Amino acid sequence: MGFWKAWFSNPEAITTAKNTFVEEEKINAKANKKNVGNHIIFSTEREIDLYQLEELCDAVGWSRRPLRKVKKAIEHSFLVVSMWQVQNTQKHLIGFARATSDHAFNATIWDVVVHPKFQGKGLGKVLMQYILKQLRSEEISNVTLFADPDVVEFYQSLGFMPDPEGIKGMFWYPH
């Protein structure tokens, strides 16, 4: 665990993530002043419209999952973060992520998704930095995730890497 201890004891890495989030908030605030009634907000409320979440997942080509199970996964998550485009009085879900945790040492980030129309604008990065900031505020020191090959580079740009100590994940699936 030497790597994880070194990474999470590095205050510069945490400060960089925090400052980036603050800067993004400033950017959003400036944009919101120019375009009143059309802005992006982040929320940790668990009241997610499951049909909007399903539409968001459809937009990126994910397989559909039973909504009752998605609801249960959200209810039992340690942290849920959603990103919304607000236009006048309408809110539309454009990003989502969640994390599970043992509430002490470990957390795993799941279901990170940003609508294709909003990708490439830095919102996914801010979403991930916010999640990491929240997990670190709870003194979670080991954060993992599973990444499809086409997004590995994105996560590496945020400091994630294949386990440097060579531990290989193992999976069990019912037959």
N, CA and C atoms as a LAMMPS dump frame, in Angstrom:
ITEM: TIMESTEP
0
ITEM: NUMBER OF ATOMS
525
ITEM: BOX BOUNDS ff ff ff
-5.0000000000000000e+02 5.0000000000000000e+02
-5.0000000000000000e+02 5.0000000000000000e+02
-5.0000000000000000e+02 5.0000000000000000e+02
ITEM: ATOMS id mol type element x y z
1 1 1 N 0.805 -1.2 0
2 1 2 C 0 0 0
3 1 3 C 0.846 1.262 0
4 2 1 N 2.129 1.139 -0.166
5 2 2 C 3.005 2.299 -0.143
6 2 3 C 2.619 3.359 -1.152
7 3 1 N 2.255 2.934 -2.347
8 3 2 C 1.875 3.887 -3.379
9 3 3 C 0.681 4.727 -2.938
10 4 1 N -0.376 4.066 -2.453
11 4 2 C -1.592 4.775 -2.074
12 4 3 C -1.33 5.76 -0.951
13 5 1 N -0.539 5.334 0.016
14 5 2 C -0.226 6.222 1.134
15 5 3 C 0.51 7.462 0.625
16 6 1 N 1.467 7.26 -0.272
17 6 2 C 2.226 8.391 -0.812
18 6 3 C 1.326 9.322 -1.612
19 7 1 N 0.454 8.755 -2.433
20 7 2 C -0.387 9.596 -3.278
21 7 3 C -1.345 10.417 -2.44
22 8 1 N -1.989 9.792 -1.459
23 8 2 C -2.989 10.497 -0.681
24 8 3 C -2.398 11.342 0.433
25 9 1 N -1.121 11.173 0.738
26 9 2 C -0.521 12.048 1.731
27 9 3 C 0.118 13.261 1.056
28 10 1 N -0.002 13.345 -0.271
29 10 2 C 0.551 14.456 -1.024
30 10 3 C -0.46 15.607 -1.03
31 11 1 N -0.253 16.619 -0.172
32 11 2 C -1.224 17.712 -0.108
33 11 3 C -1.327 18.489 -1.41
34 12 1 N -0.273 18.492 -2.208
35 12 2 C -0.298 19.223 -3.477
36 12 3 C -1.346 18.638 -4.422
37 13 1 N -1.456 17.303 -4.475
38 13 2 C -2.434 16.655 -5.349
39 13 3 C -3.849 17.021 -4.926
40 14 1 N -4.089 17.025 -3.622
41 14 2 C -5.418 17.357 -3.115
42 14 3 C -5.721 18.828 -3.378
43 15 1 N -4.752 19.711 -3.131
44 15 2 C -4.951 21.133 -3.352
45 15 3 C -5.221 21.417 -4.821
46 16 1 N -4.494 20.734 -5.709
47 16 2 C -4.702 20.941 -7.141
48 16 3 C -6.133 20.593 -7.515
49 17 1 N -6.618 19.45 -7.044
50 17 2 C -8 19.056 -7.345
51 17 3 C -8.977 20.074 -6.779
52 18 1 N -8.747 20.512 -5.55
53 18 2 C -9.64 21.471 -4.911
54 18 3 C -9.647 22.79 -5.683
55 19 1 N -8.452 23.282 -6.036
56 19 2 C -8.358 24.548 -6.758
57 19 3 C -9.019 24.457 -8.127
58 20 1 N -8.874 23.314 -8.803
59 20 2 C -9.494 23.157 -10.108
60 20 3 C -10.999 23.232 -9.97
61 21 1 N -11.555 22.595 -8.927
62 21 2 C -12.995 22.644 -8.721
63 21 3 C -13.452 24.069 -8.444
64 22 1 N -12.703 24.785 -7.614
65 22 2 C -13.042 26.172 -7.303
66 22 3 C -12.974 27.015 -8.575
67 23 1 N -11.941 26.813 -9.389
68 23 2 C -11.818 27.56 -10.635
69 23 3 C -12.994 27.261 -11.56
70 24 1 N -13.397 26.003 -11.631
71 24 2 C -14.529 25.643 -12.482
72 24 3 C -15.799 26.327 -11.984
73 25 1 N -15.964 26.397 -10.657
74 25 2 C -17.124 27.099 -10.113
75 25 3 C -17.097 28.57 -10.524
76 26 1 N -15.901 29.182 -10.494
77 26 2 C -15.776 30.578 -10.906
78 26 3 C -16.13 30.737 -12.381
79 27 1 N -15.669 29.791 -13.203
80 27 2 C -15.971 29.832 -14.641
81 27 3 C -17.473 29.715 -14.844
82 28 1 N -18.098 28.767 -14.139
83 28 2 C -19.549 28.606 -14.25
84 28 3 C -20.268 29.866 -13.796
85 29 1 N -19.802 30.47 -12.723
86 29 2 C -20.442 31.679 -12.206
87 29 3 C -20.385 32.798 -13.238
88 30 1 N -19.218 32.976 -13.887
89 30 2 C -19.085 34 -14.923
90 30 3 C -20.004 33.7 -16.098
91 31 1 N -20.034 32.437 -16.517
92 31 2 C -20.893 32.051 -17.636
93 31 3 C -22.358 32.258 -17.273
94 32 1 N -22.703 31.964 -16.032
95 32 2 C -24.096 32.097 -15.609
96 32 3 C -24.526 33.561 -15.594
97 33 1 N -23.629 34.487 -15.267
98 33 2 C -23.97 35.909 -15.282
99 33 3 C -24.305 36.366 -16.695
100 34 1 N -23.551 35.838 -17.676
101 34 2 C -23.777 36.227 -19.063
102 34 3 C -25.021 35.552 -19.637
103 35 1 N -25.333 34.395 -19.135
104 35 2 C -26.412 33.599 -19.715
105 35 3 C -27.38 33.201 -18.602
106 36 1 N -28.056 34.184 -18.049
107 36 2 C -28.974 33.956 -16.945
108 36 3 C -30.051 32.968 -17.396
109 37 1 N -30.322 31.993 -16.536
110 37 2 C -31.347 31.017 -16.86
111 37 3 C -30.806 29.784 -17.56
112 38 1 N -29.52 29.741 -17.896
113 38 2 C -28.925 28.578 -18.542
114 38 3 C -27.564 28.333 -17.903
115 39 1 N -27.486 27.364 -16.999
116 39 2 C -26.223 27.074 -16.342
117 39 3 C -26.162 25.623 -15.895
118 40 1 N -25.018 25.218 -15.356
119 40 2 C -24.796 23.844 -14.918
120 40 3 C -24.588 23.847 -13.421
121 41 1 N -25.252 22.903 -12.746
122 41 2 C -25.082 22.773 -11.306
123 41 3 C -24.732 21.323 -10.967
124 42 1 N -24.065 21.145 -9.825
125 42 2 C -23.74 19.83 -9.296
126 42 3 C -24.592 19.612 -8.053
127 43 1 N -24.967 18.361 -7.809
128 43 2 C -25.794 18.05 -6.654
129 43 3 C -25.385 16.706 -6.058
130 44 1 N -25.504 16.594 -4.738
131 44 2 C -25.295 15.318 -4.067
132 44 3 C -26.611 14.754 -3.544
133 45 1 N -27.714 15.355 -3.951
134 45 2 C -29.029 14.825 -3.579
135 45 3 C -29.235 13.483 -4.277
136 46 1 N -29.884 12.578 -3.605
137 46 2 C -30.119 11.25 -4.173
138 46 3 C -31.417 11.154 -4.956
139 47 1 N -32.174 12.224 -5.002
140 47 2 C -33.428 12.224 -5.761
141 47 3 C -33.103 12.393 -7.244
142 48 1 N -32.862 11.287 -7.892
143 48 2 C -32.512 11.277 -9.31
144 48 3 C -33.716 10.73 -10.07
145 49 1 N -34.122 11.421 -11.121
146 49 2 C -35.165 10.896 -11.99
147 49 3 C -34.555 9.716 -12.747
148 50 1 N -34.988 8.51 -12.403
149 50 2 C -34.39 7.304 -12.98
150 50 3 C -34.569 7.229 -14.494
151 51 1 N -35.641 7.828 -15.001
152 51 2 C -35.853 7.825 -16.449
153 51 3 C -34.86 8.758 -17.141
154 52 1 N -34.555 9.894 -16.513
155 52 2 C -33.525 10.782 -17.07
156 52 3 C -32.153 10.1 -17.012
157 53 1 N -31.878 9.378 -15.922
158 53 2 C -30.605 8.654 -15.816
159 53 3 C -30.527 7.589 -16.902
160 54 1 N -31.619 6.897 -17.144
161 54 2 C -31.646 5.88 -18.195
162 54 3 C -31.402 6.515 -19.566
163 55 1 N -32.011 7.679 -19.831
164 55 2 C -31.784 8.396 -21.093
165 55 3 C -30.317 8.799 -21.236
166 56 1 N -29.725 9.263 -20.127
167 56 2 C -28.314 9.655 -20.139
168 56 3 C -27.435 8.457 -20.476
169 57 1 N -27.697 7.335 -19.842
170 57 2 C -26.919 6.12 -20.113
171 57 3 C -27.134 5.63 -21.542
172 58 1 N -28.364 5.754 -22.044
173 58 2 C -28.638 5.405 -23.444
174 58 3 C -27.812 6.275 -24.389
175 59 1 N -27.676 7.558 -24.052
176 59 2 C -26.961 8.508 -24.925
177 59 3 C -25.503 8.126 -25.113
178 60 1 N -24.912 7.442 -24.133
179 60 2 C -23.507 7.025 -24.265
180 60 3 C -23.383 5.557 -24.668
181 61 1 N -24.537 4.91 -24.909
182 61 2 C -24.509 3.542 -25.416
183 61 3 C -24.38 2.448 -24.37
184 62 1 N -24.676 2.759 -23.113
185 62 2 C -24.609 1.726 -22.074
186 62 3 C -25.81 0.799 -22.191
187 63 1 N -25.623 -0.43 -21.767
188 63 2 C -26.722 -1.397 -21.711
189 63 3 C -27.711 -0.969 -20.637
190 64 1 N -28.967 -1.215 -20.905
191 64 2 C -29.999 -0.877 -19.914
192 64 3 C -29.942 -1.857 -18.746
193 65 1 N -30.236 -1.316 -17.574
194 65 2 C -30.309 -2.114 -16.36
195 65 3 C -31.689 -1.919 -15.748
196 66 1 N -32.19 -2.906 -15.016
197 66 2 C -33.506 -2.749 -14.387
198 66 3 C -33.516 -1.532 -13.461
199 67 1 N -34.519 -0.657 -13.636
200 67 2 C -34.576 0.58 -12.855
201 67 3 C -34.674 0.32 -11.357
202 68 1 N -35.334 -0.763 -10.939
203 68 2 C -35.43 -1.059 -9.507
204 68 3 C -34.047 -1.338 -8.923
205 69 1 N -33.17 -1.962 -9.723
206 69 2 C -31.805 -2.231 -9.253
207 69 3 C -30.963 -0.953 -9.264
208 70 1 N -31.159 -0.108 -10.262
209 70 2 C -30.447 1.172 -10.306
210 70 3 C -30.836 2.001 -9.081
211 71 1 N -32.127 2.039 -8.775
212 71 2 C -32.603 2.771 -7.598
213 71 3 C -31.954 2.234 -6.329
214 72 1 N -31.896 0.932 -6.2
215 72 2 C -31.29 0.298 -5.021
216 72 3 C -29.793 0.626 -4.939
217 73 1 N -29.107 0.593 -6.078
218 73 2 C -27.673 0.922 -6.105
219 73 3 C -27.442 2.356 -5.635
220 74 1 N -28.277 3.277 -6.085
221 74 2 C -28.152 4.678 -5.674
222 74 3 C -28.41 4.813 -4.175
223 75 1 N -29.463 4.169 -3.7
224 75 2 C -29.804 4.246 -2.274
225 75 3 C -28.683 3.718 -1.381
226 76 1 N -27.953 2.714 -1.847
227 76 2 C -26.915 2.088 -1.03
228 76 3 C -25.514 2.615 -1.33
229 77 1 N -25.418 3.625 -2.154
230 77 2 C -24.113 4.226 -2.451
231 77 3 C -23.674 5.145 -1.321
232 78 1 N -22.386 5.252 -1.163
233 78 2 C -21.792 6.143 -0.168
234 78 3 C -21.926 7.603 -0.602
235 79 1 N -21.748 7.837 -1.901
236 79 2 C -21.777 9.183 -2.461
237 79 3 C -22.425 9.127 -3.838
238 80 1 N -23.317 10.052 -4.102
239 80 2 C -23.964 10.173 -5.407
240 80 3 C -23.814 11.624 -5.845
241 81 1 N -23.314 11.831 -7.057
242 81 2 C -23.15 13.184 -7.586
243 81 3 C -23.823 13.244 -8.95
244 82 1 N -24.65 14.249 -9.116
245 82 2 C -25.299 14.455 -10.414
246 82 3 C -24.965 15.844 -10.926
247 83 1 N -24.999 15.981 -12.229
248 83 2 C -24.691 17.253 -12.881
249 83 3 C -25.892 17.588 -13.764
250 84 1 N -26.386 18.809 -13.615
251 84 2 C -27.618 19.219 -14.269
252 84 3 C -27.419 20.471 -15.106
253 85 1 N -28.023 20.488 -16.283
254 85 2 C -28.113 21.711 -17.062
255 85 3 C -29.444 22.354 -16.672
256 86 1 N -29.377 23.589 -16.232
257 86 2 C -30.576 24.309 -15.833
258 86 3 C -30.858 25.359 -16.893
259 87 1 N -32.042 25.286 -17.474
260 87 2 C -32.487 26.271 -18.462
261 87 3 C -33.8 26.835 -17.955
262 88 1 N -33.752 28.094 -17.537
263 88 2 C -34.906 28.747 -16.922
264 88 3 C -35.366 27.918 -15.727
265 89 1 N -36.508 27.257 -15.778
266 89 2 C -36.994 26.469 -14.64
267 89 3 C -36.837 24.972 -14.868
268 90 1 N -36.278 24.572 -16.008
269 90 2 C -36.114 23.153 -16.338
270 90 3 C -34.722 22.666 -15.959
271 91 1 N -34.648 21.465 -15.355
272 91 2 C -33.37 20.817 -15.054
273 91 3 C -33.273 19.548 -15.886
274 92 1 N -32.113 19.346 -16.519
275 92 2 C -31.908 18.14 -17.31
276 92 3 C -30.592 17.486 -16.874
277 93 1 N -30.666 16.202 -16.559
278 93 2 C -29.49 15.458 -16.105
279 93 3 C -28.493 15.284 -17.245
280 94 1 N -27.26 15.777 -17.05
281 94 2 C -26.228 15.652 -18.091
282 94 3 C -24.992 14.904 -17.606
283 95 1 N -24.933 14.587 -16.303
284 95 2 C -23.796 13.848 -15.776
285 95 3 C -24.148 13.164 -14.473
286 96 1 N -23.418 12.091 -14.178
287 96 2 C -23.729 11.307 -13.001
288 96 3 C -22.514 10.47 -12.626
289 97 1 N -22.354 10.23 -11.343
290 97 2 C -21.35 9.282 -10.841
291 97 3 C -21.735 8.922 -9.419
292 98 1 N -21.243 7.784 -8.959
293 98 2 C -21.494 7.378 -7.58
294 98 3 C -20.299 6.602 -7.068
295 99 1 N -20.233 6.462 -5.75
296 99 2 C -19.156 5.699 -5.125
297 99 3 C -19.728 4.841 -4.011
298 100 1 N -19.186 3.654 -3.88
299 100 2 C -19.487 2.795 -2.743
300 100 3 C -18.256 2.811 -1.846
301 101 1 N -18.447 2.466 -0.574
302 101 2 C -17.32 2.555 0.349
303 101 3 C -17.537 1.701 1.589
304 102 1 N -16.427 1.372 2.254
305 102 2 C -16.502 0.73 3.561
306 102 3 C -16.545 1.773 4.678
307 103 1 N -16.579 3.051 4.294
308 103 2 C -16.677 4.191 5.213
309 103 3 C -15.424 4.393 6.057
310 104 1 N -14.343 3.754 5.704
311 104 2 C -13.118 3.901 6.49
312 104 3 C -11.872 4.02 5.611
313 105 1 N -11.641 3.035 4.773
314 105 2 C -10.406 2.999 3.999
315 105 3 C -10.614 3.051 2.492
316 106 1 N -11.619 2.367 1.994
317 106 2 C -11.751 2.099 0.567
318 106 3 C -13.038 2.646 -0.032
319 107 1 N -12.932 3.054 -1.283
320 107 2 C -14.115 3.436 -2.056
321 107 3 C -13.882 3.036 -3.507
322 108 1 N -14.963 2.743 -4.176
323 108 2 C -14.908 2.448 -5.603
324 108 3 C -15.897 3.371 -6.305
325 109 1 N -15.43 4.015 -7.355
326 109 2 C -16.265 4.929 -8.14
327 109 3 C -16.913 4.13 -9.263
328 110 1 N -18.212 4.372 -9.446
329 110 2 C -19.001 3.641 -10.433
330 110 3 C -19.814 4.608 -11.301
331 111 1 N -20.183 4.131 -12.458
332 111 2 C -21.206 4.77 -13.295
333 111 3 C -20.919 6.234 -13.63
334 112 1 N -19.681 6.54 -13.941
335 112 2 C -19.34 7.904 -14.336
336 112 3 C -19.809 8.102 -15.777
337 113 1 N -20.691 9.077 -15.951
338 113 2 C -21.247 9.3 -17.279
339 113 3 C -21.515 10.793 -17.483
340 114 1 N -21.142 11.285 -18.662
341 114 2 C -21.43 12.659 -19.068
342 114 3 C -22.049 12.581 -20.458
343 115 1 N -23.138 13.303 -20.655
344 115 2 C -23.826 13.287 -21.946
345 115 3 C -22.851 13.688 -23.058
346 116 1 N -22.891 13 -24.199
347 116 2 C -21.963 13.307 -25.298
348 116 3 C -21.929 14.775 -25.709
349 117 1 N -23.062 15.489 -25.633
350 117 2 C -23.074 16.913 -26.004
351 117 3 C -22.235 17.757 -25.047
352 118 1 N -21.94 17.234 -23.861
353 118 2 C -21.209 18.002 -22.856
354 118 3 C -19.812 17.446 -22.603
355 119 1 N -19.426 16.42 -23.334
356 119 2 C -18.085 15.863 -23.187
357 119 3 C -17.065 16.787 -23.846
358 120 1 N -15.837 16.725 -23.371
359 120 2 C -14.769 17.541 -23.936
360 120 3 C -14.765 18.973 -23.447
361 121 1 N -15.556 19.289 -22.44
362 121 2 C -15.646 20.65 -21.905
363 121 3 C -15.067 20.743 -20.488
364 122 1 N -14.495 19.641 -20.003
365 122 2 C -13.905 19.639 -18.664
366 122 3 C -14.879 19.292 -17.552
367 123 1 N -16.135 19.025 -17.891
368 123 2 C -17.129 18.739 -16.854
369 123 3 C -16.913 17.377 -16.205
370 124 1 N -16.501 16.389 -16.986
371 124 2 C -16.199 15.076 -16.419
372 124 3 C -15.042 15.154 -15.441
373 125 1 N -14.059 15.964 -15.783
374 125 2 C -12.902 16.162 -14.901
375 125 3 C -13.336 16.806 -13.582
376 126 1 N -14.17 17.809 -13.67
377 126 2 C -14.645 18.485 -12.46
378 126 3 C -15.497 17.53 -11.623
379 127 1 N -16.324 16.742 -12.286
380 127 2 C -17.143 15.754 -11.593
381 127 3 C -16.257 14.777 -10.82
382 128 1 N -15.229 14.258 -11.465
383 128 2 C -14.315 13.312 -10.807
384 128 3 C -13.538 13.984 -9.67
385 129 1 N -13.076 15.197 -9.89
386 129 2 C -12.338 15.894 -8.836
387 129 3 C -13.229 16.157 -7.626
388 130 1 N -14.49 16.452 -7.876
389 130 2 C -15.426 16.672 -6.781
390 130 3 C -15.619 15.385 -5.979
391 131 1 N -15.789 14.275 -6.672
392 131 2 C -15.954 12.988 -5.993
393 131 3 C -14.723 12.68 -5.146
394 132 1 N -13.539 12.842 -5.726
395 132 2 C -12.302 12.577 -4.976
396 132 3 C -12.182 13.489 -3.764
397 133 1 N -12.545 14.736 -3.931
398 133 2 C -12.497 15.687 -2.813
399 133 3 C -13.425 15.231 -1.688
400 134 1 N -14.63 14.809 -2.052
401 134 2 C -15.582 14.35 -1.042
402 134 3 C -15.085 13.091 -0.337
403 135 1 N -14.531 12.163 -1.094
404 135 2 C -14.003 10.934 -0.488
405 135 3 C -12.825 11.238 0.439
406 136 1 N -11.964 12.131 0.021
407 136 2 C -10.812 12.502 0.861
408 136 3 C -11.277 13.229 2.117
409 137 1 N -12.347 14.004 2.046
410 137 2 C -12.858 14.698 3.231
411 137 3 C -13.385 13.697 4.26
412 138 1 N -13.7 12.492 3.814
413 138 2 C -14.132 11.414 4.709
414 138 3 C -12.954 10.512 5.092
415 139 1 N -11.735 10.94 4.734
416 139 2 C -10.485 10.222 5.022
417 139 3 C -10.413 8.849 4.349
418 140 1 N -11.076 8.715 3.206
419 140 2 C -10.967 7.503 2.397
420 140 3 C -9.624 7.591 1.667
421 141 1 N -8.776 6.584 1.841
422 141 2 C -7.421 6.686 1.3
423 141 3 C -7.146 5.772 0.113
424 142 1 N -8.062 4.898 -0.239
425 142 2 C -7.858 3.987 -1.353
426 142 3 C -9.078 4.072 -2.264
427 143 1 N -8.915 4.692 -3.431
428 143 2 C -10.031 4.896 -4.355
429 143 3 C -9.741 4.115 -5.633
430 144 1 N -10.691 3.276 -6.011
431 144 2 C -10.537 2.464 -7.209
432 144 3 C -11.69 2.734 -8.161
433 145 1 N -11.517 2.288 -9.389
434 145 2 C -12.588 2.31 -10.373
435 145 3 C -12.264 1.315 -11.462
436 146 1 N -13.256 0.997 -12.248
437 146 2 C -13.09 0.138 -13.408
438 146 3 C -13.32 1.013 -14.63
439 147 1 N -12.452 0.884 -15.625
440 147 2 C -12.548 1.762 -16.795
441 147 3 C -12.528 0.952 -18.083
442 148 1 N -13.428 1.3 -18.981
443 148 2 C -13.381 0.724 -20.32
444 148 3 C -12.124 1.237 -21.003
445 149 1 N -11.569 0.442 -21.925
446 149 2 C -10.32 0.846 -22.587
447 149 3 C -10.344 2.232 -23.216
448 150 1 N -11.494 2.667 -23.722
449 150 2 C -11.554 3.954 -24.404
450 150 3 C -11.538 5.157 -23.454
451 151 1 N -11.64 4.942 -22.143
452 151 2 C -11.589 6.064 -21.193
453 151 3 C -10.424 5.961 -20.208
454 152 1 N -9.561 4.979 -20.396
455 152 2 C -8.406 4.82 -19.504
456 152 3 C -7.549 6.078 -19.5
457 153 1 N -7.317 6.645 -20.673
458 153 2 C -6.484 7.857 -20.774
459 153 3 C -7.084 9.015 -19.969
460 154 1 N -8.411 9.161 -20.007
461 154 2 C -9.082 10.198 -19.234
462 154 3 C -8.773 10.03 -17.742
463 155 1 N -8.937 8.815 -17.233
464 155 2 C -8.69 8.583 -15.805
465 155 3 C -7.21 8.723 -15.454
466 156 1 N -6.339 8.33 -16.36
467 156 2 C -4.905 8.516 -16.109
468 156 3 C -4.566 9.997 -16.001
469 157 1 N -5.249 10.843 -16.779
470 157 2 C -4.99 12.29 -16.701
471 157 3 C -5.402 12.862 -15.346
472 158 1 N -6.228 12.122 -14.606
473 158 2 C -6.663 12.54 -13.276
474 158 3 C -5.825 11.903 -12.171
475 159 1 N -4.825 11.116 -12.551
476 159 2 C -3.937 10.509 -11.561
477 159 3 C -4.196 9.043 -11.29
478 160 1 N -5.201 8.457 -11.91
479 160 2 C -5.444 7.023 -11.739
480 160 3 C -4.434 6.257 -12.573
481 161 1 N -4.081 5.072 -12.103
482 161 2 C -3.146 4.23 -12.845
483 161 3 C -3.422 2.772 -12.514
484 162 1 N -2.982 1.888 -13.4
485 162 2 C -3.094 0.475 -13.037
486 162 3 C -2.346 0.265 -11.726
487 163 1 N -2.782 -0.687 -10.936
488 163 2 C -2.192 -0.884 -9.619
489 163 3 C -0.665 -0.991 -9.725
490 164 1 N 0.056 -0.025 -9.15
491 164 2 C 1.516 -0.016 -9.267
492 164 3 C 2.176 -1.143 -8.481
493 165 1 N 1.438 -1.763 -7.588
494 165 2 C 2.016 -2.864 -6.818
495 165 3 C 1.706 -4.202 -7.466
496 166 1 N 1.121 -4.171 -8.67
497 166 2 C 0.916 -5.371 -9.462
498 166 3 C -0.224 -6.268 -9.016
499 167 1 N -1.085 -5.774 -8.143
500 167 2 C -2.204 -6.588 -7.698
501 167 3 C -3.195 -6.697 -8.85
502 168 1 N -3.61 -7.89 -9.145
503 168 2 C -4.566 -8.118 -10.226
504 168 3 C -5.934 -8.349 -9.621
505 169 1 N -6.917 -7.636 -10.133
506 169 2 C -8.282 -7.829 -9.665
507 169 3 C -8.8 -9.187 -10.077
508 170 1 N -9.677 -9.712 -9.282
509 170 2 C -10.309 -10.986 -9.598
510 170 3 C -11.811 -10.786 -9.52
511 171 1 N -12.536 -11.524 -10.316
512 171 2 C -13.975 -11.372 -10.407
513 171 3 C -14.636 -12.728 -10.304
514 172 1 N -15.8 -12.745 -9.682
515 172 2 C -16.614 -13.945 -9.638
516 172 3 C -17.965 -13.611 -10.236
517 173 1 N -18.401 -14.423 -11.167
518 173 2 C -19.709 -14.256 -11.79
519 173 3 C -20.486 -15.553 -11.651
520 174 1 N -21.788 -15.486 -11.453
521 174 2 C -22.577 -16.731 -11.394
522 174 3 C -22.575 -17.419 -12.756
523 175 1 N -22.606 -18.709 -12.723
524 175 2 C -22.576 -19.487 -13.987
525 175 3 C -23.935 -19.578 -14.596
